[in-house]
Amino acid sequence: MAIKPDLRPSDGGAASNAPVLRQWDIFIFWAPLFTSWLMMTLEGPLLSAAVNRLPNEVVMLAAFGIVITLAITIESPIINLLATATARVKDRASFELVRRFTVHWIVLLTAISILLAFTPLFDLVVRSVLGVPDDVALWVRPGLQILTLWTAAIAWRRFLQGVLIAFNRTRLIARGTIIRLFATVGTAFAILRLTDWPGVHLAASALMAGVLTEAVYATIVVQPVIRQHLAPGSGNRDATALTYRELFWFHLPLAGTAVLALLAQPMVTFALARLPQPTLALAAWPMIFHATLLMRTATFSLPEAVIALTDGEATYAPIRRFSLTLAGLALVAVAVFTWTPLVDFYLVGLQDATADVAALAGRGLALFLIFPALSTVVAWINGLLIKSGETRLVNEAMMINVATIAAVLTPAVYFGWPGIPSAAIALTSSVLIQLFYLLWRRRS
């Protein structure tokens, strides 16, 4: 469904020739993307609940956690294909170029997945480098083998979703994520009821079924867009056609940014394991992490909306207002969640945490008050930079973010500071400094 902003009078009272982008227009475009991210965040807890109902659940959950970590690490270079396709697919020529670029990434990363899952490289990475115990590593390998085509399905799906966003079909993306969630949960339920498969096999198979279903769905629903806007022979909108070299250097910093972003979680885990009360802190941290992840769902869906809707100076102010409104709402949401009985309902009622873990996690969540709001502002600026082709600045800012985390956690470990407060200070200060850097570079 295309956005049709109203024509409103200008300040002088005369009718303006440029359409005004209303807050409602932006919301209607952004809301399906938000819904899609929200649905995806539910996948992990639902699968964990299924695994918890099978034998040997502790080992299975540990193994599945490593499987997902490795799969996402391999996948990381193509996570931002969504932004690349949104920004660069404009006509048939650019569509075919980005499609070829996507296929090349699929071949490369699938080869890496095969090497890791089916060759001695597995023992080197999982047992030697990561030091995973043998009883857990035994179940990691079959999980990786089941997810061999995980990266391929996600790369293809994100490429096509970027095309849908570029041509204002965001509602189709939300529907696709809902279908994916039903496929994932349905597969898990069927395996749970009809087989005696181990937990890792169940969770990996359910995830694979979900992403394959969504990839097929995206392939089907993008066809009308291709026929209408990207038919063979359609001309370039730009004066010069996009080249493979330009596309590569546009996407490479975004791929690097995704890889860098993955470093934050293991850095925090590494520090918590070496700070006071490590067991308690490591038990509380996943609940804090998933809660802040949920609170940042609006952030994850913002850059592509900014990329797609930004079209000259007239759209800058409305999108800025919308982004800052989202940041304000994120701040209010965190405050309401952490300063009301909702936090106890989440930690004790839903997560079934013990009293000491729930108390530590509750105090920790309060320390992340401004973290989602800051992340939302960063997401808005990143969208502007990607729109203008300045992807290297996005990557530089992420480097500064990761360096800040390391700079805070290093003395924390050395001096033995409290674990969860140290993590909160590290992550909040990292995104704050990242924001200052982006604002400074954006102005210059």
C-alpha positions as semicolon CSV with decimal commas, in nm:
position;residue;x (nm);y (nm);z (nm)
1;M;0,000;0,000;0,000
2;A;0,166;0,323;-0,114
3;I;0,173;0,629;0,108
4;K;-0,034;0,919;-0,020
5;P;0,053;1,226;0,183
6;D;-0,181;1,523;0,166
7;L;-0,097;1,847;-0,008
8;R;-0,111;2,118;0,254
9;P;-0,075;2,495;0,229
10;S;0,266;2,643;0,292
11;D;0,340;2,903;0,557
12;G;0,251;3,180;0,319
13;G;-0,098;3,039;0,263
14;A;-0,040;2,931;-0,095
15;A;-0,075;2,571;-0,192
16;S;0,259;2,392;-0,189
17;N;0,359;2,172;-0,480
18;A;0,547;1,934;-0,248
19;P;0,349;1,674;-0,054
20;V;0,374;1,702;0,323
21;L;0,474;1,386;0,503
22;R;0,241;1,349;0,801
23;Q;0,316;1,163;1,124
24;W;0,034;0,924;1,039
25;D;0,194;0,849;0,701
26;I;0,521;0,758;0,871
27;F;0,346;0,551;1,136
28;I;0,149;0,350;0,878
29;F;0,473;0,278;0,691
30;W;0,677;0,198;1,005
31;A;0,419;-0,001;1,207
32;P;0,438;-0,322;0,999
33;L;0,819;-0,318;1,030
34;F;0,784;-0,278;1,405
35;T;0,533;-0,565;1,416
36;S;0,773;-0,782;1,220
37;W;1,057;-0,724;1,466
38;L;0,822;-0,776;1,760
39;M;0,711;-1,113;1,624
40;M;1,071;-1,221;1,571
41;T;1,159;-1,147;1,934
42;L;0,894;-1,397;2,043
43;E;1,057;-1,685;1,856
44;G;1,339;-1,746;2,104
45;P;1,128;-1,760;2,424
46;L;0,872;-1,988;2,258
47;L;1,137;-2,236;2,144
48;S;1,308;-2,225;2,483
49;A;0,974;-2,314;2,642
50;A;0,945;-2,615;2,408
51;V;1,301;-2,733;2,480
52;N;1,234;-2,701;2,854
53;R;0,964;-2,964;2,819
54;L;1,204;-3,226;2,681
55;P;1,461;-3,448;2,855
56;N;1,811;-3,317;2,933
57;E;1,686;-2,961;2,897
58;V;1,988;-2,790;3,055
59;V;2,236;-2,940;2,810
60;M;1,996;-2,890;2,519
61;L;1,942;-2,522;2,600
62;A;2,317;-2,469;2,634
63;A;2,383;-2,643;2,302
64;F;2,105;-2,455;2,123
65;G;2,240;-2,124;2,257
66;I;2,578;-2,199;2,100
67;V;2,414;-2,312;1,775
68;I;2,227;-1,982;1,747
69;T;2,534;-1,778;1,839
70;L;2,741;-1,944;1,565
71;A;2,459;-1,925;1,309
72;I;2,406;-1,553;1,373
73;T;2,781;-1,490;1,358
74;I;2,798;-1,652;1,012
75;E;2,483;-1,463;0,910
76;S;2,603;-1,123;1,032
77;P;2,745;-0,992;0,700
78;I;2,400;-1,015;0,539
79;I;2,189;-0,880;0,826
80;N;2,203;-0,532;0,673
81;L;2,109;-0,650;0,324
82;L;1,767;-0,516;0,422
83;A;1,905;-0,161;0,440
84;T;2,120;-0,208;0,130
85;A;1,829;-0,326;-0,083
86;T;1,601;-0,054;0,054
87;A;1,854;0,216;-0,032
88;R;1,986;0,086;-0,364
89;V;1,709;-0,101;-0,551
90;K;1,543;0,161;-0,771
91;D;1,496;0,000;-1,113
92;R;1,549;-0,325;-1,301
93;A;1,925;-0,282;-1,339
94;S;1,986;-0,213;-0,969
95;F;1,746;-0,494;-0,872
96;E;1,941;-0,747;-1,078
97;L;2,273;-0,619;-0,944
98;V;2,167;-0,642;-0,578
99;R;2,015;-0,984;-0,647
100;R;2,346;-1,106;-0,792
101;F;2,531;-0,953;-0,496
102;T;2,296;-1,139;-0,259
103;V;2,352;-1,471;-0,435
104;H;2,728;-1,428;-0,405
105;W;2,696;-1,374;-0,028
106;I;2,465;-1,677;-0,006
107;V;2,721;-1,902;-0,178
108;L;3,009;-1,778;0,037
109;L;2,833;-1,797;0,373
110;T;2,664;-2,130;0,297
111;A;3,007;-2,274;0,217
112;I;3,131;-2,152;0,556
113;S;2,825;-2,310;0,724
114;I;2,899;-2,645;0,555
115;L;3,265;-2,633;0,655
116;L;3,177;-2,560;1,016
117;A;2,903;-2,822;1,047
118;F;3,050;-3,112;0,846
119;T;3,431;-3,091;0,868
120;P;3,701;-3,098;1,139
121;L;3,669;-2,719;1,152
122;F;3,387;-2,783;1,399
123;D;3,621;-2,934;1,659
124;L;3,869;-2,651;1,614
125;V;3,608;-2,376;1,661
126;V;3,366;-2,530;1,910
127;R;3,586;-2,751;2,123
128;S;3,926;-2,581;2,102
129;V;3,853;-2,210;2,056
130;L;3,522;-2,183;2,241
131;G;3,606;-2,456;2,491
132;V;3,256;-2,606;2,482
133;P;3,232;-2,922;2,700
134;D;3,204;-3,249;2,510
135;D;2,856;-3,332;2,638
136;V;2,728;-3,001;2,498
137;A;2,940;-2,998;2,180
138;L;2,794;-3,337;2,092
139;W;2,457;-3,167;2,031
140;V;2,590;-2,848;1,873
141;R;2,703;-3,021;1,553
142;P;2,360;-3,165;1,451
143;G;2,200;-2,830;1,526
144;L;2,441;-2,656;1,289
145;Q;2,386;-2,923;1,025
146;I;2,009;-2,869;1,038
147;L;2,067;-2,493;0,996
148;T;2,294;-2,531;0,691
149;L;2,059;-2,322;0,473
150;W;1,972;-2,075;0,751
151;T;2,193;-1,795;0,617
152;A;2,082;-1,854;0,257
153;A;1,714;-1,826;0,348
154;I;1,767;-1,514;0,558
155;A;1,985;-1,341;0,297
156;W;1,728;-1,401;0,023
157;R;1,440;-1,295;0,247
158;R;1,610;-0,973;0,363
159;F;1,698;-0,878;0,006
160;L;1,336;-0,917;-0,104
161;Q;1,206;-0,740;0,207
162;G;1,430;-0,446;0,121
163;V;1,266;-0,433;-0,222
164;L;0,922;-0,438;-0,060
165;I;1,019;-0,152;0,174
166;A;1,162;0,051;-0,114
167;F;0,825;0,032;-0,289
168;N;0,604;0,090;0,017
169;R;0,487;-0,268;0,078
170;T;0,573;-0,290;0,447
171;R;0,246;-0,457;0,544
172;L;0,348;-0,763;0,345
173;I;0,661;-0,791;0,559
174;A;0,461;-0,799;0,882
175;R;0,232;-1,068;0,739
176;G;0,536;-1,270;0,637
177;T;0,679;-1,259;0,989
178;I;0,348;-1,373;1,135
179;I;0,343;-1,664;0,888
180;R;0,703;-1,743;0,984
181;L;0,613;-1,745;1,353
182;F;0,322;-1,982;1,291
183;A;0,549;-2,209;1,086
184;T;0,814;-2,210;1,359
185;V;0,572;-2,274;1,644
186;G;0,369;-2,524;1,441
187;T;0,678;-2,724;1,351
188;A;0,798;-2,722;1,712
189;F;0,456;-2,833;1,836
190;A;0,434;-3,113;1,578
191;I;0,780;-3,243;1,666
192;L;0,701;-3,217;2,036
193;R;0,379;-3,417;2,002
194;L;0,467;-3,665;1,729
195;T;0,834;-3,751;1,783
196;D;1,090;-3,810;2,055
197;W;1,352;-3,584;1,896
198;P;1,608;-3,416;2,127
199;G;1,560;-3,050;2,210
200;V;1,832;-2,919;1,977
201;H;1,683;-3,106;1,681
202;L;1,338;-2,966;1,761
203;A;1,450;-2,604;1,798
204;A;1,681;-2,602;1,495
205;S;1,422;-2,772;1,273
206;A;1,152;-2,527;1,383
207;L;1,375;-2,228;1,311
208;M;1,473;-2,367;0,970
209;A;1,109;-2,428;0,880
210;G;1,021;-2,072;0,982
211;V;1,288;-1,893;0,779
212;L;1,232;-2,111;0,473
213;T;0,859;-2,042;0,488
214;E;0,918;-1,668;0,513
215;A;1,168;-1,676;0,226
216;V;0,916;-1,854;0,002
217;Y;0,645;-1,608;0,107
218;A;0,868;-1,308;0,026
219;T;0,948;-1,458;-0,314
220;I;0,577;-1,485;-0,393
221;V;0,456;-1,147;-0,269
222;V;0,740;-0,950;-0,432
223;Q;0,634;-1,062;-0,782
224;P;0,368;-0,788;-0,831
225;V;0,628;-0,526;-0,730
226;I;0,873;-0,668;-0,983
227;R;0,611;-0,667;-1,260
228;Q;0,493;-0,314;-1,180
229;H;0,817;-0,134;-1,096
230;L;1,111;-0,359;-1,190
231;A;1,008;-0,511;-1,520
232;P;1,284;-0,591;-1,770
233;G;1,375;-0,284;-1,971
234;S;1,274;-0,028;-1,708
235;G;1,519;0,262;-1,713
236;N;1,745;0,399;-1,443
237;R;1,613;0,674;-1,219
238;D;1,966;0,796;-1,157
239;A;2,192;0,958;-1,410
240;T;2,454;0,687;-1,358
241;A;2,384;0,319;-1,307
242;L;2,492;0,147;-0,986
243;T;2,806;-0,064;-1,027
244;Y;2,903;-0,381;-0,842
245;R;3,206;-0,205;-0,698
246;E;2,994;0,080;-0,560
247;L;2,745;-0,167;-0,416
248;F;3,024;-0,368;-0,251
249;W;3,176;-0,063;-0,080
250;F;2,831;0,060;0,017
251;H;2,742;-0,268;0,189
252;L;3,080;-0,365;0,334
253;P;3,073;-0,108;0,620
254;L;2,719;-0,222;0,705
255;A;2,837;-0,583;0,714
256;G;3,123;-0,479;0,942
257;T;2,882;-0,288;1,163
258;A;2,670;-0,599;1,215
259;V;2,977;-0,805;1,303
260;L;3,092;-0,541;1,553
261;A;2,746;-0,524;1,711
262;L;2,769;-0,894;1,790
263;L;3,078;-0,835;2,004
264;A;2,891;-0,646;2,277
265;Q;2,710;-0,949;2,422
266;P;3,017;-1,179;2,460
267;M;3,219;-0,888;2,601
268;V;2,961;-0,829;2,872
269;T;2,933;-1,202;2,946
270;F;3,314;-1,230;2,969
271;A;3,324;-0,941;3,216
272;L;3,035;-1,062;3,432
273;A;3,205;-1,401;3,471
274;R;3,506;-1,225;3,626
275;L;3,329;-0,970;3,846
276;P;3,179;-1,016;4,197
277;Q;2,894;-1,270;4,231
278;P;2,943;-1,409;3,877
279;T;2,679;-1,682;3,898
280;L;2,411;-1,442;4,017
281;A;2,505;-1,180;3,758
282;L;2,515;-1,431;3,471
283;A;2,172;-1,560;3,574
284;A;2,023;-1,209;3,584
285;W;2,187;-1,079;3,266
286;P;1,985;-1,280;3,005
287;M;1,659;-1,149;3,152
288;I;1,790;-0,792;3,144
289;F;1,920;-0,838;2,789
290;H;1,592;-0,978;2,651
291;A;1,389;-0,706;2,827
292;T;1,604;-0,428;2,678
293;L;1,589;-0,607;2,343
294;L;1,211;-0,594;2,353
295;M;1,221;-0,226;2,450
296;R;1,442;-0,154;2,146
297;T;1,214;-0,324;1,895
298;A;1,101;0,016;1,768
299;T;1,467;0,105;1,715
300;F;1,542;-0,194;1,495
301;S;1,257;-0,112;1,258
302;L;1,338;0,259;1,223
303;P;1,640;0,282;0,984
304;E;1,463;0,124;0,686
305;A;1,165;0,357;0,732
306;V;1,400;0,656;0,739
307;I;1,582;0,532;0,427
308;A;1,260;0,473;0,232
309;L;1,072;0,790;0,333
310;T;1,350;1,050;0,332
311;D;1,314;1,243;0,008
312;G;1,464;1,589;0,029
313;E;1,450;1,859;0,295
314;A;1,070;1,858;0,318
315;T;1,072;1,510;0,470
316;Y;1,357;1,569;0,716
317;A;1,160;1,749;0,989
318;P;0,861;1,509;0,996
319;I;1,087;1,202;1,016
320;R;1,301;1,367;1,284
321;R;0,988;1,445;1,485
322;F;0,864;1,087;1,450
323;S;1,202;0,943;1,553
324;L;1,234;1,167;1,857
325;T;0,876;1,083;1,954
326;L;0,967;0,714;1,944
327;A;1,271;0,788;2,161
328;G;1,050;0,967;2,414
329;L;0,801;0,680;2,417
330;A;1,085;0,433;2,471
331;L;1,200;0,635;2,771
332;V;0,849;0,637;2,918
333;A;0,804;0,264;2,850
334;V;1,125;0,174;3,036
335;A;1,029;0,398;3,328
336;V;0,680;0,245;3,354
337;F;0,818;-0,107;3,325
338;T;1,095;-0,072;3,584
339;W;0,915;0,146;3,839
340;T;0,585;-0,043;3,859
341;P;0,482;-0,401;3,949
342;L;0,528;-0,492;3,582
343;V;0,894;-0,567;3,645
344;D;0,808;-0,819;3,917
345;F;0,545;-0,979;3,693
346;Y;0,806;-1,020;3,418
347;L;1,090;-1,145;3,638
348;V;0,899;-1,360;3,887
349;G;0,571;-1,440;3,713
350;L;0,693;-1,502;3,356
351;Q;1,062;-1,583;3,400
352;D;1,019;-1,767;3,730
353;A;1,341;-1,613;3,866
354;T;1,453;-1,672;4,222
355;A;1,421;-1,383;4,467
356;D;1,789;-1,283;4,460
357;V;1,818;-1,306;4,080
358;A;1,492;-1,111;4,033
359;A;1,607;-0,839;4,273
360;L;1,940;-0,799;4,090
361;A;1,775;-0,800;3,748
362;G;1,515;-0,545;3,860
363;R;1,782;-0,307;3,986
364;G;1,980;-0,364;3,669
365;L;1,688;-0,283;3,440
366;A;1,642;0,051;3,614
367;L;2,000;0,140;3,515
368;F;1,907;0,103;3,146
369;L;1,650;0,383;3,163
370;I;1,786;0,594;2,875
371;F;1,948;0,313;2,675
372;P;1,654;0,236;2,438
373;A;1,585;0,606;2,381
374;L;1,948;0,676;2,288
375;S;1,948;0,372;2,060
376;T;1,642;0,507;1,880
377;V;1,810;0,840;1,805
378;V;2,118;0,655;1,678
379;A;1,895;0,443;1,453
380;W;1,740;0,758;1,303
381;I;2,080;0,910;1,223
382;N;2,205;0,579;1,083
383;G;1,907;0,574;0,849
384;L;1,994;0,923;0,724
385;L;2,358;0,827;0,672
386;I;2,271;0,508;0,484
387;K;2,026;0,705;0,268
388;S;2,303;0,945;0,174
389;G;2,554;0,665;0,112
390;E;2,770;0,742;0,416
391;T;2,780;0,382;0,539
392;R;3,144;0,416;0,646
393;L;3,040;0,665;0,915
394;V;2,790;0,412;1,049
395;N;3,071;0,160;1,075
396;E;3,309;0,407;1,240
397;A;3,049;0,495;1,501
398;M;2,996;0,126;1,578
399;M;3,370;0,082;1,624
400;I;3,362;0,364;1,879
401;N;3,065;0,198;2,048
402;V;3,251;-0,133;2,091
403;A;3,572;0,043;2,198
404;T;3,377;0,230;2,466
405;I;3,232;-0,094;2,602
406;A;3,583;-0,237;2,627
407;A;3,715;0,083;2,784
408;V;3,454;0,065;3,062
409;L;3,460;-0,310;3,124
410;T;3,840;-0,338;3,140
411;P;3,883;-0,128;3,456
412;A;3,563;-0,282;3,593
413;V;3,724;-0,626;3,577
414;Y;4,057;-0,496;3,706
415;F;3,910;-0,317;4,008
416;G;3,627;-0,565;4,072
417;W;3,334;-0,327;4,027
418;P;2,976;-0,464;4,062
419;G;2,885;-0,665;3,752
420;I;2,539;-0,556;3,635
421;P;2,596;-0,183;3,706
422;S;2,924;-0,206;3,513
423;A;2,743;-0,360;3,217
424;A;2,474;-0,090;3,229
425;I;2,733;0,188;3,240
426;A;2,932;0,030;2,957
427;L;2,637;-0,014;2,719
428;T;2,470;0,319;2,796
429;S;2,791;0,521;2,769
430;S;2,884;0,338;2,447
431;V;2,562;0,435;2,269
432;L;2,583;0,790;2,412
433;I;2,935;0,841;2,276
434;Q;2,829;0,678;1,949
435;L;2,547;0,934;1,926
436;F;2,778;1,228;1,997
437;Y;3,018;1,105;1,728
438;L;2,739;1,069;1,472
439;L;2,601;1,415;1,548
440;W;2,947;1,567;1,518
441;R;3,023;1,392;1,188
442;R;2,676;1,461;1,054
443;R;2,715;1,832;1,118
444;S;3,061;1,840;0,961
